[in-house]
Amino acid sequence: MFSSLWIAQLPWKAILQRLPGIWLMAMFPFAILGPIYMPVPFAIYYWALHLLFLYNNSRSAYGVYVGYHGAREHSTTDWLLKYMETSGAVNGDDSRFDLPYDRVMHVIIIPNYKEDMDTLCETLDILASHSRAITQYKVCLAMEESEADADKKATILLDMYADSFYEICHTIHPMKLPGEMRGKSSNVAWASY
């Protein structure tokens, strides 16, 4: 009983946080003394480490390849033509269809908590540079109530970008809602209501 109580009272979170550092420190003597006193385990560890690095770098290279080719393919896609082919519309404003291309509204929710004004302005500038921003972008700045002066920051941004989008608004996510975890996902969920 006494031993299990003692184990339960250990600061496990602090111990587990330090485990990677302890493991790294333990590997230092192995890296120096391993080739001399334990050549076979050292060689196995050495090759396993190199195979792991090769695998990880190969995955990264493949991800860059896929991302690059996907970006190239999508940046040259004529999205109006693709929409018309998919929907069967003859032109972009064909009223025979439920949702003509020119009436598609893109709702963009930008969650932020203590973001620099420069970062938010850069994001909004890029969005405002799109050809359909003024006619089809509804931007919502999802602010946090726990951030001091969030309402003031939102008002400044609304004034700056009022003429850049079809609509720009903001929401203030309240603190301490029951059953909710704080974070960007709850902020976005609140803004989407």
N, C-alpha and C positions, 0 to 999 in steps of 0.2 A: 504493500500500500504506500509506504513512504517513498520507495524508488519511483513508482509511477507518478506520484504527485510532484516529485522533484523534476522529472522529465517534462511534465506538462507545463511547469512554470518557467522553463527555459525561454529566453527571448528568441524564438525560432525565426522570426522575420529578420532580425539583425544577423543571426548566424547564417541563414541562407543567402542574404545579400552579400556577405563576405566570402562565401564559398568559391566563386570564380577567382577572386584575388588570391585566396589561399592555395587553390589548385595551381595557379600560375607561379606562385612562389615555390611550390613543391617541385615544379617542373624545372626550375633553374638549376638545382644540383644535379638532376637527372640529365639535363642537357650538357653539363660539364663533365660529370663523372660516368655517365651512362656508356659512352663509347669505350671507356677503359675497363669498367667493372661489369657491365651488363651489355655487351655488344649486340647480342641477338635481340633482346627486347627493344633496345634502342633502334636497331635497324628496322624492326617491324613498326615501331612507332613513327619513325622517320618516313617510311614509305606510306603508311596510312595517312599521315598528315599531308604529304604531297598529293596523294590521290584525292583527299578531301578538298584541297585547294584547287586542283585541276577540275574536279566536278563543279565546285562553286563558281569558278571563273567561266566554265563552259555554259552553265546556266545563265550567268549574267550576260555573256556574249550572245546567247540565243535570244534572251529577252530584248536586248538592244536591237538585234536584227529584226525580230518580229515587230517591235515598236516602230522602227524606222520605216519598214515597208508598209505597215498599216497606216502610218501618218502620210506617207507619200500617196498611197492609194486613195485615202479619204480626202486629202487636200485637192485632188484633181477631179473628184466626183462632182458632176453637175447634179446637185441635190433636187433642183426643181424638176429636171428631166426624170430623175429616178422616182420622185414622188408622183409625177404624172403617169409614168409607166406602171407603177404599182397600183395606183388608185383608178386608172383608166380615164383620167381627166384629159381633155384635149389641150387646155391651156391652164395657166396657174390660177385664174379667177373664174373657172367654170362653175356656175352656180347649181348645176345638176347634182353635184356631189355634196355630201354632208359637210365636208371640211375642205374648202379650197385652200391651196397652198398659201396664198397671201393672207389668209385669215387664221393660220396656225399661230397660236400665241405660245411663246417660250417663257415659262416661269422659271426664273433663276433665283434661288435662295442662297444668300451668302451669309453663313454663320460666322460670327466673330465675337471674340472676347478679348479685350485689351489689345486689339490689332492697331498698328500704327496707321495714322491717317495716310501716310505715303503708300503703304501696302494696299489699303482699300482703294485709294485713288488710282493706283496702277491697275488694279483688277477692273475697276469701273471704266477706266480709259480704254483698256483692251476690249471690253464688251461694247463700249460706245463706238469703237472704230468699225464694228461689223455693219455691213450694208443694210441689214434689216432691223437694227437695234431700235430705231425710232418708230418703226411700224409694227414690230412683233415681239419685243422684249419687255416682259414685266419683271422688274428686279425687286427683290425683297431683302432688305438688310435685317438679318435676324440678330438683334442685340440682346445682351444679358442685363437683367435688372441689377445684378451684383456688381457690375462695372460702374464706377463713378462717372457721371456725366455721359452715359451711353445715349440718352435722349438728345443731349446737346450735339454730340458727334453725329448722330443720325440726321438731325435737322440741318447741320452744315452740309452734309453729303447730299441730302435731298435738294437743297438749294443749288448746289454746284452742278448736279446732274439732272435737274428737272427737264431740261430740253434735250437730253441725250437718249432717252428711252420712251417707249410708249407709256410706261408707267413705272414709277419708282416709289416704294413705300418702305416702312420699317415696322418691326414688331419688337416688343420688349418681353423677353421670357422671364416670368416671375420666379423668384427664388423659393426653394423648399416646398415644391408641390408634392403631395403625398404619393408615395410609391414610384417616384421618378428618380433616376440617377442623373446627376449633373453631367453635362458634356455637350458636344456639338450635335449629336443625334437628337437629344431631347430639345435642343434649341431649334433645329430644323423642323422637328415634328410640331412644335408650338407655332412656328411661323407658317407651316403649311395649312393650319386650321383656317 
